Amino acid sequence: MSRQASRDTAPEVAVRKLLHASGYRYRLNERVPQMSRRTIDIAFPRAKVAVFMDGCFWHGCPEHATQPKSNAEWWRQKLDKNMARDSETTAHLVAEGWTVLRFWEHQLPAQVAEVVAEAVDRERPARRATQGGGGS
């Protein structure tokens, strides 16, 4: 498991490149506020949009997840904990006012980037209006 990439996976990098090329700026592996040892893959802090690129095996994709045959019970518990942690993290961020977007690694990067861009564009103006936007 230590050799398994937890960041900068190919699907994540592909989405980031598309977002960056479209002019979006973001933070990588941003800590989840008030939750230790949890990070947001791609974060837009001002818009409060959190993007997670979940691996099919590790996060239980309904289409592609597989169940190891050896040491099956240990793996079942491990993967169940991962999914519970994902749900807990999502609920926490939503309670803090974030928009949480979760994608599977098999989803097309262009489609993921489009959904992310729409969410960021939708949230940016809303945040500015509620933050008492200055003026004279």
Buried (B, 14 or more C-beta within 10 A) or exposed (E): EEEEEEEEBEBBEBBBEBBEEEEBEBEEEBEBEEBEEBBBBBBBEEBBBBBBBBBBBBBBBEEEBEEEEEEEEEBEEEBEEBBEBBEEBBEBBEEBEBBBBBBBBEBEBEEBBBBBBEBBEEBBEEBEEEEEEEEE
